[in-house]
Structure formats: C-alpha cells, structure tokens
Amino acid sequence: MSSSPRSRPWDVHRLPSAEGRVFLVTGGNAGIGYFAAEQLAATGAVVVLGSRDATRAGAAMASIRSRVSGARVQHLRLDIADLASLKSAVDRLDLDRLDAVVHNAGVALDAPPRRATGDGHELMFGTNHLGHFALTRWLAPLLSAAPAGRVVTVGSFAARSERLDLDDLQSARDYRPKRTYGRSKLAQMSFGFELDRRLRAVGSTVLSVVAHPGGALDSLTPSRPPVHRTTPGERVRALPAGLLVQGKDAGAWPVVRAVLDPDVRGGQLWGPRVFGLRGTPRREPVPAHMADQAVATGLWAASTELAGTDPHLGFR
C-alpha cells in the first residue's frame, strides 16, 4: 500500500523557490525586516522593501544584492504611521497581484514622554498596529488576486505578558513605554488571528498567519554594513546570551517560513523552537488571550473607526 508523499523537512538554509512571486516587507530596510527580505530574495521572488527612508532602503537593497546573486529587490516609499498616505503608496506598487505582505515595520520606545503620530494616535499603537490594519485594506485587492495570498503579521514575545485594555488602547491614561509596546504588538497579533477568522468566513483564498522572532539581539546579528555593524567585541560579550536568544538573522526564520511554507495554514502562530526564544521555526500554540474573540472584536471595531476603514478591509 502506498502512502502519500511527505514534504521534506523545512531547512532554513535551503528555502523553496518562489520564482514569479512578489512579496512586500514593511520596514524591510533594517532589523528583522531586512533579514526576512534578504532570505526571501534568495528564493527568486521579487521583494519590495517598504520604507519611508529612500537612503536606508537603498543601502539595504545594495547589501542584499551583494549577497544574493540576481536579487530582485525594489523600494516602495511607505510611511506606516501616516494613514492618509497608504492608499497612494499601494497605488505606486503598480502590481496586478501581491503574493504576501509581511507586516513588520514598527516603533519601540524605551522612555517617556508619550508621543503621537501626525494623525494624533499614540506612536507605537498607531504605527505597529493601526498602520498595518489600514495598509491591509488597500492591499486586499492585490492579495486576493494572488493564487494563495498571505498576510504575515510579525508579533513579539513581549505580547505574551500583556493584556489589551479596550478602554485605553492608546495608553492615554496609563503610558509606560515597555508596556505600551507590548500591548501594541499584542494588538497586531490579535488582529492577525481575527483577520484569518474573517477571511475564512467569507471564503477568501488569502491566509493570515502570525510569526514572532523570539529573542533577537543586535549584538548576536551578523554585520551587514552599512545596514548593521556588529563588532567582534560586541559578539564576544553577547556569547553567554546566545544560550537563550539569537541574532536577527535567525529571528527572521519564523517569518520567512510563514511566507513560504506550503504547509502553513491560516490562523497559525510560528516562532523559534527553543522556549519560543531561539532556534529553527516551529508552530506554537496560540495563547488564549491572543485568540480571545470578544477582545478581538472590540479591537477590530475600534481600529476600523480610528483608521477610517471599511470593516471588511476590502475582503469579500
């Protein structure tokens, strides 16, 4: 009796071909976004770096091209914090379809004072969550036109210990930078799971997947000058931390798998294998507070109002 063929084990160093596909990575000029873009470019796909800074995007593209022979990388000027600019940014993509978007761009503040976007939204919530929520609205037709479009939302380990306050989503009453950052990432992750539920409800072919990098430190990250430089001394001093965490190159692995693996399904969470902090990517159980549908429904309604978007985000 024959059995169905099994897909080969996922190898972060031998990614499947994605020739002919197009991926957009927000914040693709630095950090996790840069390494996700570099790894995706090695598959033969066209990779678009969404960045508001053309100089930094140019440096990132040059770095990728120097490491990936024949890399097809482009820059899209994209300011996630400026909601009114997102539709025109998507129009400039000039594509007939988009195979995946990686919602990666973000802001992390370490100290007060509370800051706001030009639209008046708290900076971390407005950028990390609300901007990507609104961007999804304008990308919906392109994602729906792909044979199997994907929305990959990059969350954070920091979201595990936080809970959303639907009455104070923008930390107007209780602003503590690290807590506000964790809550903004929790909002992103909750959005990712709720988006997939809504996509399934309307029979969409688009999948929504959530991934996180675990513990990813600059000091453990290989140099990519001028995008990123790590001195030998910094790497040596960071070696003990490497027992628990990793560099941003490895932190990108779960994100890249969420984009490429044909066995990935909507509504899944992917992260590093070892305690969710380091190692090769694996599927993780979704924590209950991230999948709380009552909270997700409240967040969705508030996000729709704040971003001024269609509550269906263009998916029908």
C-alpha positions as MATLAB code, in Angstrom:
seq = 'MSSSPRSRPWDVHRLPSAEGRVFLVTGGNAGIGYFAAEQLAATGAVVVLGSRDATRAGAAMASIRSRVSGARVQHLRLDIADLASLKSAVDRLDLDRLDAVVHNAGVALDAPPRRATGDGHELMFGTNHLGHFALTRWLAPLLSAAPAGRVVTVGSFAARSERLDLDDLQSARDYRPKRTYGRSKLAQMSFGFELDRRLRAVGSTVLSVVAHPGGALDSLTPSRPPVHRTTPGERVRALPAGLLVQGKDAGAWPVVRAVLDPDVRGGQLWGPRVFGLRGTPRREPVPAHMADQAVATGLWAASTELAGTDPHLGFR';
ca = [
       0.000    0.000    0.000;
       1.455    3.345   -1.000;
       1.334    6.349    1.249;
       1.072    9.988    0.259;
       4.437   11.694   -0.197;
       5.668   13.727    2.736;
       7.131   17.167    2.218;
      10.819   17.369    3.043;
      11.756   18.818    6.440;
      11.930   22.592    6.491;
      15.522   23.795    6.112;
      16.153   27.463    6.842;
      19.258   27.302    4.637;
      17.534   25.617    1.659;
      14.370   27.574    1.012;
      11.941   26.564   -1.741;
      11.874   28.559   -4.952;
       9.426   31.456   -5.096;
      10.246   32.464   -8.656;
       7.496   34.625  -10.130;
       6.067   35.693   -6.770;
       6.069   39.181   -5.237;
       6.453   39.932   -1.536;
       6.215   43.253    0.325;
       8.123   43.621    3.606;
       7.289   46.731    5.616;
      10.336   48.058    7.428;
      12.478   45.902    5.151;
      15.480   48.194    5.421;
      16.608   47.126    8.921;
      16.382   44.529   11.676;
      14.132   41.506   11.291;
      12.606   43.037    8.153;
      15.979   43.334    6.448;
      16.912   39.705    7.087;
      13.458   38.496    6.050;
      13.886   40.432    2.801;
      17.403   39.070    2.248;
      16.264   35.481    2.776;
      13.163   35.885    0.611;
      15.242   37.459   -2.171;
      17.324   34.266   -2.308;
      14.200   32.331   -3.419;
      13.975   34.194   -6.743;
      10.961   36.268   -5.715;
      10.616   39.996   -6.258;
      10.938   41.570   -2.808;
       9.665   45.092   -2.216;
      11.111   46.942    0.770;
       8.513   49.246    2.282;
      10.407   52.108    3.908;
       9.903   55.837    4.367;
      13.672   56.472    4.058;
      14.960   56.089    0.489;
      18.622   56.292    1.564;
      18.315   53.477    4.087;
      16.273   51.408    1.652;
      18.951   51.922   -0.998;
      21.634   50.712    1.404;
      19.553   47.646    2.262;
      18.973   46.813   -1.407;
      22.693   47.172   -2.160;
      23.513   44.868    0.752;
      21.028   42.238   -0.420;
      22.332   42.394   -3.991;
      25.899   41.939   -2.766;
      24.910   38.694   -1.025;
      22.201   37.293   -3.285;
      23.164   36.833   -6.907;
      20.455   38.165   -9.204;
      18.366   39.516   -6.308;
      15.243   41.313   -7.481;
      14.607   43.971   -4.859;
      12.693   47.216   -5.097;
      11.824   50.119   -2.811;
       8.357   51.447   -2.057;
       8.212   54.698   -0.135;
       5.903   53.750    2.722;
       5.208   55.560    5.975;
       3.068   53.237    8.077;
       2.433   55.984   10.636;
       0.805   58.260    8.014;
      -2.608   56.695    7.388;
      -3.631   59.124    4.644;
      -0.577   58.206    2.552;
      -1.135   54.451    2.442;
      -3.557   54.227   -0.484;
      -1.311   56.240   -2.780;
       1.682   54.170   -1.669;
      -0.128   50.966   -2.653;
      -1.131   52.544   -5.969;
       2.577   53.154   -6.669;
       3.237   49.419   -6.380;
       1.744   49.124   -9.869;
       1.112   45.375   -9.489;
      -1.698   43.109  -10.612;
      -1.230   40.882   -7.569;
       0.754   40.544   -4.328;
       1.623   37.078   -3.027;
       2.388   38.134    0.546;
       2.841   41.132    2.777;
       4.986   40.967    5.905;
       3.662   43.445    8.475;
       6.991   44.090   10.165;
       7.666   47.836   10.445;
       7.467   49.100   13.974;
       8.490   51.534   16.664;
       9.762   50.633   20.140;
      10.277   53.458   22.638;
      12.209   52.896   25.853;
      11.331   56.023   27.820;
       8.651   58.713   28.184;
       7.253   61.049   27.059;
       4.267   59.650   25.210;
       4.490   60.545   21.528;
       1.897   60.700   18.763;
       1.772   60.171   15.016;
       0.805   63.008   12.691;
      -2.748   61.639   12.869;
      -2.735   62.058   16.661;
      -2.515   58.352   17.549;
      -0.096   57.082   20.203;
       3.072   56.373   18.217;
       3.600   52.666   18.931;
      -0.063   51.652   18.677;
      -0.559   53.914   15.657;
       2.454   52.562   13.793;
       2.756   48.935   14.862;
      -0.934   48.067   14.749;
      -3.141   50.757   13.266;
      -0.940   51.491   10.257;
      -0.772   47.832    9.290;
      -4.513   47.435    9.851;
      -5.140   50.276    7.394;
      -2.499   49.060    4.937;
      -4.241   45.681    4.736;
      -7.359   47.464    3.494;
      -5.546   48.880    0.458;
      -3.615   45.690   -0.248;
      -6.724   43.468   -0.109;
      -7.437   43.506   -3.889;
      -3.818   42.630   -4.733;
      -3.652   39.850   -2.141;
      -6.999   38.450   -3.306;
      -5.731   38.404   -6.902;
      -2.844   36.081   -5.980;
      -3.446   32.318   -6.146;
      -2.732   31.995   -2.419;
      -2.062   35.396   -0.867;
      -0.740   35.690    2.668;
      -0.722   38.359    5.351;
       2.116   37.623    7.786;
       1.995   39.737   10.927;
       5.197   39.963   12.949;
       4.411   39.867   16.646;
       6.651   39.816   19.690;
       7.439   37.645   22.697;
       6.690   40.808   24.713;
       2.973   40.401   23.910;
       2.717   37.231   25.993;
       2.700   39.066   29.311;
       0.376   41.894   28.266;
      -3.398   42.285   28.023;
      -5.316   44.785   25.917;
      -7.361   47.479   27.620;
     -10.128   48.253   25.142;
     -10.934   51.425   27.070;
      -7.352   52.706   26.785;
      -5.895   51.216   23.594;
      -3.675   54.245   23.074;
      -2.350   54.454   26.635;
      -3.796   57.902   27.235;
      -4.309   57.131   30.924;
      -1.571   54.574   31.564;
       1.530   55.199   29.481;
       4.521   53.037   30.273;
       6.716   52.612   27.180;
       7.607   48.944   27.505;
       4.044   48.026   28.424;
       2.615   50.147   25.616;
       4.985   48.482   23.154;
       3.956   45.006   24.330;
       0.296   45.943   24.005;
       0.808   47.341   20.507;
       2.369   44.031   19.455;
      -0.453   42.123   21.145;
      -2.905   44.236   19.140;
      -1.060   43.247   15.962;
      -1.175   39.556   16.843;
      -4.829   39.670   17.868;
      -5.540   41.381   14.532;
      -3.688   38.642   12.649;
      -5.755   35.869   14.199;
      -9.044   37.757   13.854;
      -8.252   38.587   10.231;
      -7.914   34.910    9.436;
     -11.251   34.125   11.084;
     -12.888   36.788    8.930;
     -11.136   35.623    5.774;
     -12.401   32.080    6.357;
     -15.922   33.387    6.972;
     -16.079   34.977    3.504;
     -14.343   32.063    1.764;
     -11.231   34.041    0.848;
      -8.149   32.282   -0.517;
      -5.938   34.694    1.460;
      -4.340   33.360    4.654;
      -3.422   35.388    7.736;
      -0.506   33.989    9.747;
       1.308   35.359   12.813;
       5.020   34.898   13.471;
       7.453   36.235   16.043;
      11.268   36.336   16.186;
      11.734   35.260   19.810;
      14.689   36.954   21.469;
      16.701   38.672   18.737;
      19.654   40.884   19.689;
      21.701   43.254   17.542;
      24.884   42.044   19.262;
      24.289   38.483   18.014;
      23.400   39.609   14.498;
      25.922   39.254   11.655;
      27.163   42.507   10.172;
      25.543   43.888    7.056;
      27.341   47.206    6.569;
      26.130   49.867    6.231;
      22.729   48.469    7.298;
      24.080   46.940   10.505;
      27.513   46.544   12.065;
      28.454   44.233   14.923;
      31.990   44.489   16.239;
      33.928   41.348   17.264;
      33.959   42.650   20.837;
      30.173   43.010   20.901;
      29.748   39.472   19.616;
      32.122   38.034   22.227;
      30.361   39.865   25.053;
      26.994   38.605   23.791;
      28.005   34.922   23.600;
      26.513   33.993   27.017;
      23.180   35.495   25.938;
      23.362   33.280   22.848;
      22.420   30.320   25.031;
      18.911   31.785   25.313;
      18.440   34.178   22.411;
      19.765   34.720   18.877;
      20.545   37.260   16.180;
      18.028   38.976   13.956;
      19.041   36.829   11.007;
      17.702   33.775   12.862;
      14.824   35.834   14.239;
      13.603   36.213   10.653;
      13.327   32.431   10.138;
       9.760   32.029   11.510;
       8.616   34.993    9.414;
      10.121   33.562    6.241;
       8.590   30.155    6.898;
       5.186   31.768    7.433;
       5.530   33.374    3.996;
       6.857   30.371    2.059;
       5.914   27.028    3.592;
       3.029   25.454    1.629;
       2.036   23.503    4.746;
       1.416   26.665    6.796;
      -2.273   27.332    7.443;
      -4.159   30.482    8.293;
      -4.573   31.331   11.962;
      -1.299   29.677   12.959;
       1.471   31.105   15.147;
       5.124   30.454   14.285;
       8.161   31.164   16.442;
      11.584   29.800   17.422;
      11.786   26.189   18.598;
      13.663   26.604   21.913;
      11.353   28.123   24.553;
       9.994   30.450   21.874;
      13.256   32.405   22.097;
      15.771   30.859   19.729;
      16.283   28.133   17.143;
      14.614   26.952   13.975;
      10.942   27.834   13.361;
       8.072   25.721   14.582;
       4.349   26.093   15.028;
       3.316   27.233   18.518;
       0.008   27.000   20.378;
      -1.871   30.300   20.245;
      -2.118   31.770   23.778;
      -5.711   32.164   24.909;
      -5.506   35.938   25.400;
      -4.332   36.378   21.793;
      -7.276   34.369   20.487;
      -9.938   35.972   22.722;
     -12.685   36.693   20.201;
     -14.511   39.247   22.356;
     -11.344   41.301   22.726;
     -10.522   40.873   19.031;
     -13.986   42.052   18.023;
     -13.662   45.147   20.201;
     -10.190   45.880   18.858;
     -11.402   45.455   15.286;
     -14.291   47.875   15.770;
     -12.041   50.455   17.407;
      -9.375   50.064   14.711;
     -11.944   50.472   11.950;
     -13.126   53.737   13.485;
      -9.642   55.105   14.237;
      -8.252   54.234   10.797;
     -11.411   55.205    8.932;
     -11.500   51.918    7.006;
     -14.090   49.527    5.667;
     -14.784   46.983    8.460;
     -14.355   44.193    5.890;
     -10.943   45.597    4.882;
     -11.893   45.028    1.251;
     -12.093   41.230    1.507;
     -15.488   39.960    0.312;
];
